[in-house]
């Protein structure tokens, strides 16, 4: 066993570039010396790893990170390149505020967000940003909640179980199973509408343009776009509240959310105060009935990580270098295209989202002609081979795999992964 481990370390270091050798050796050592063998599935996968005699199908991806969040860092990323002048300084210092405002301004510019929209950095990632919007704004009108995967379902549960909106207004649920999209045309323009732009756990997104959202609506649209922003065209004129996090398409760090408000959303905040709904400090967007405008100029509600802020600014600079928002979308589409070609050539794998028009180009979810236990072994085997990390389907989703195809994932790595999917499929069926 020791000889096998040493061989793995040597091969891994040769496979990776010199700058990645130490990291690769560490990953390989941790995974091979102390495998998680507590379950029968892990044991089966480990047995398949050692007993396999099938030759390697080709080069491995240079970077095996295909996690759907936190997602892979951008190509060329090096933490030592991050500026450190803002570290150890107050986020309310002149420098701290300048860096936070710069992150906001660059976001707005790169995404083509209208001038009269506001962008703010808020606590608790996308979840915090979306909950903040729900707790401040919902209750003024009846609500349509649209969901087709776990996170949208969570917003519906919060609306009825925690906000208890059905005590005072009508809440209508529009839902569909994993891999499908509900009939969004059944939503009402005079209601508030809550929805996810891209279902991260199902691989199903809304169609381009969001034509089902009326231009003359009187209700607000609250859009969770965490795995869509920087990968899909956002129709800002249709979106009143939009949220996302740094750790998805740009491969930034977690714990910070982005909140984007239209003028109509600001009007709601300043004209509606929910009754008997206490708000914790980190949710408060208004002061004495007026919007707390400082949040959207870099005066964050609570203390942010300035290192995470610098990491986000670095990711924005990289995004600019590959063509900005359009360039990022193109890379994601190219990555999806590689998998679509592979699926078209192999009958044993398919998309959870069968309709191409609503298929995600970031969180790509695929079904396999394998049992649930075999799929777990399939995922574990690719992990042990250091070919693909963190590609298991979401725990609430049907048995499946999920391959992140956001722009920080290089197309060459997606191409290198495809033969290994076939290899792993054949191995677990032996």
N, C-alpha and C positions, 0 to 999 in steps of 0.2 A: 504493500500500500504506500509506504514511504517513497519507493522508487516511482510509482505512478504519480504521486503528488509532485515530486521534483520535476518529472517530465512535463507535467501540466504547467508548472511555473515557468519552465524554460520556453515552452512553445508559446505561452501567452506573452512573454516579454519579447519574443521575436516577432510575434504577430503585430504588436502595438508599436507605435513610434516611440523613440527613446524617452520623450517627455512624458509619456503615459505609462512607462514600464513599471514604475513603483506602484502606481495606482492599480494597474492590472494585476500585478503580483499579489497585492493586498487583497483584492477582490477574489482572486482565484484561491488564495490560501484560506480565507475565511469561509468560502463556500465549500471547498473540498474537505478541509480538515474537520470542520464542525457543521456538517449538514443537519438540517432539521429532519430527523427521521422518526419523529414521534408518531406520525400517522402512517397508515398503510400505503397511502398514495405516495408520500415522500419516499417510502422504502421502495416502492415499485419503480419510481422514477430513478432512484439511485441505482437500483439493480440494472435497469435499462442502460444507465450511463456506463457502468463498468463492463457489462457483458456484451455491449453492442460491438459488432464486427463490421458494420456498414461503413464504407469509406465516407469521408467528408464530402458533401456535395459541391463544395467550392469555398472561396474565401468567406470568412465571417465578416459581418458588418464591422467597420472600424470602431464605431461606437454602438454598443448594444442597448442603449437606453431608449426605450419606447414607452415610457410611463406616461399616463394621461394626467398626471399631476401629483407632485410637482414635475414639471417637464424638463427635458434635456436643455442644458445650457447651449447658447448659440455657438456655432463653429468659431474656433479661435479664442474662445473665452479663457481668460486667465484672471483669477481673482487678484493677483498682484498688480494688474493694470488699473484697478479701481482707484480713483482719487481718495485720499484719506484726510484731506484738510477739514472736512466737515465732521469727521469722527471725533468723539470726545468733546464736541461742542454742543451747546444747547440748540435744539431744533427751533427755538424762538430767537436765536441770534440772527444778526443780519445775514450771515453766510448761510445758516440753516434755512431761513425763509427763502433766500434766493435759490437754493438748490431745489427745494420743494416746489417753488413756483416755476422753476425751469422745467421740472418733470411734468408739471401740469400743462404748461404752454406747449412743450414739444408733443405731448399726447394730443392735444387739440389740433395742432398743425398737421401732424402726420395722419391723423384719422379723418381730417376734413370736417371736423365738428363745426357747426354753424357758430358764428361770432356771438350770437345772443344765447347760446347754451353755456352752462356752467360745468366745470370739471373739478372734482375735489378728491383728495386722498383721505380715506376713512379707515377705521380699524376693522380687523377681523376678516380680511380677504373678501371675496365675492359674497360669501354668506352674510357677513356683517353689513356690507353695502345694501344687499337686497332686503334684509330684515329691517334695516334702518328706514328704507323707503316704505315698506309695508306698514310698519308701526306708526310712521308719521302721517301717511296719506290715505290709507284705506279706511273706509267707513263713511265717507262723504256720499258715495254712490253705491248702487248695487255693483257686484263684481262677477266677472267671468274669469275663472281660473282654468287655464289650458295646460294639461300635462300628459306626457307620454313616456316618462321615465322617472327615476327615483327622485331627482332633485326637484322637478316640477311638482311631483306628488307631495314632497315635503313642504313646499310653499302652500299647497292646498290645505294640508293638515294644520299648518300654523294659522292659516286664515280662519279656520273653523274651530280649532281646539284651543288655541292660545289667545288669538285676538277675539275669538268668539263672535265673529262678524254676523253669524246667523241669528244672534239675539236681536240685532237691530236692522239688518239689511238682508237682501237676497243674495246668496252666493251660488252660482251655477258652475258645475263641473263639466268640462269638455275633455274627454280622455280617450286614449287609444292604447293598445298593447305595445310592447316593445317591438320596434321595427316599423311602426306605423305612425301616422299623423292623424289627429282628430280633424273633423270638418271645422276648420277655423272660421269659415264664412258664417257659422251659426252664432258667432259672438255679436254683441250688440254695441253699436258705436256710442250709445248713451250710458254705458257702463264702464267702469274701470276694467282693464284686461291685464291679467298676469300671465306671463308665458316665458319659456326658455327659448332663446334663438336657436340653440343647438343642444340637443340632448346628449350630454357627455357620456352617459351610461348606456345609451341605446344606439348612438350613431345616426340619429334622425334630426334633421334641421328643418326650419321653415323655409319656404321657397324664396328665391331672390325677390326683392322688392316689397314683400309683405303687402301685396295688393288687397288682402282681406281686411286691412286696417283702413278705416275711412278717413279721408282728409278732413271732413267736416265733423269729426267726432267731438262729443262733449266730455266723454270720459277720458281718463289717462291710460296710457299703456306703460306697464312696468315690465321691462325686459331683462331677464338674466342672460347675459351674453358672454359669460366667462370663457367659454371655449370657442367663441365665434369672432370676437374682436381681434383684429389683425390677421384674420384668415378668411373672412367673408365680407362682402360689401354690406355695410350697415346703412339702411335707409333712414337717416336721422330724422327726416320730416315725419316719419311714422312713429318715432320713439320718444316718449316723454321722460321716462326714467330708464337709464341703461346702466348695468353694473358689470364689472369684470374684475379679474385679479391679475397680478403680475406674473404669477407662476404657471400660466398656461402657455399661450402661443409664443410669448417672448422668452419663455424659460427663466423668468425672474424668480424672486424669492416669495415665500408665502407670508401670510399675516396682514397684508395691506390690500385694501379694496379700492376700486375706482367708482365714483358715483357721478353720473352725467345727467344733468337736469335740463329740460326744455323750459322756456318761459312759462308754459302752462303748468308745469310741475311746481315752479317757484310760486306761481299764483295760488295753487292749492295749499302749499305750505303756509302761506301768509293769510289765507282766508279760512282755513279749517283747523280746528283744534279738537282732536278726539276727546270725548267725555270719558271720565273715569279710566283713563289709560296712562298711568305713570310711565315715564320714559327714563331709562338710565342715562347717565351723563353722556356716554359714548354714542347714544342714538339721537341726541338733541341737535336739530338742524336750525332751530329758530331761537331768537332771544326777544322777549317782549312782543311776540307776534310778528317779528320781521326775520327774514332769512339771516342766518349768521354768515355773512358774506366772506368773512375771513377764511373759512374752511376752503373756499374756492380760490384763495390767493396764497395758500401755503401755510396758513395758521391752523394746523391740524387740531382736532379735538383732544387727542392724547398724544403721548410721545411715540413717534415712529422710529424705526431703525434707520439711521442715516446710512448705514452700510447697505441695507436693502434698497434705499433710495438711489444710492450711487450705482448699485447693480442694475436697477431699472433704467437709469439714464444711459448706462453702458449698452443695455439691450436695445434701447431706442436708437443709439448711434449705429449699432450693427444693422438694425433694420433699415436705416437710411442708406447704408452702404450696399444693400442688396436690392435697392429699388423702392424703398418705402413700403407703404401699405400695399400697393399693387404688386410689388416684388414678392412680398410675403404671401399674398394670396396665390400667386403663380406657383411658388414652391409647394405650398400645401396641395394645390390641385395636381401638380406633377406627381407628388407622393401618392395621392389617392389613385392616380392613373396607373401607377405601377401595380398596385394591388388589384385594380379592376381588370387589368390585362391577365394577371395571374389567375384570378378567379374564373375568368372566361375560358381559361385553358385547363382547368382542373374541376372535375365534377364533385369532388368530395368537400369543397369549401364554397361557402356562399356568404352573401351579405345579410346581416340582420335587417337592414333597410333595403328592401328589394327595389323600391322605386328610386331610380337614379336622381330624380329631381329633388328628393329630400334626403339624399345620402350625405352624411358629414364628410368633410375633407380634413378633419382634425382627429376626432375620436372614431376611428374606423372599426366597427364591430363586425366580426365574422363568425358564422356558425360552421361547425365541422361535422362530418359524418362519423362521429365518435360518441361514445357514452360519456356522461358527465365525469365519471372517474377517469376515463381515458383522456379527456380534455385537460383535467388537472395534471395528469402525468405528462401530457404533451407540453404544457406550460413549464412544468418543473424541469423537463429534459432540456428545453431551450435555455432555461435559466442556468442549469448546471454546465452547459456547454459555453456559457457566456456569449450567447448569440443574440438573445432577446430577453431583456429584463422587464418584469412588471407588465406582462401582456395578458394576464388573466382577466376574463370578463368581470364586470362589477358584480358584487355579491347578490344583488337583487335582480340582476338580469338573467335571462335564459342562459344555459351553459354555452359559453362562447369565448372568443378571444377578442382583445381590444388593442389595436396598434395605433399609437399616436403618430399622426402625420403632419403636425404643425411645422412651421417653417424652420425651426431650429434643427429638425431632423433632416439630414442630408439625403437626397434622393438616391445616391449611390448606396447608402446603407439599407434603404428599403429594398432596392434591387438585390443586394447581397442576401437579404433575409429570405427572399421568396424560395429559393431552392432548399433552404433549411426547414421551411415549413413542411415541404413535401417529405424531406428526410425524417423529421420528427413524427409526421403522420404514419409513415411506414413502420417506424420503430415501435410506436406504442401499440400497433396492431399485431405485432409478432406474437 
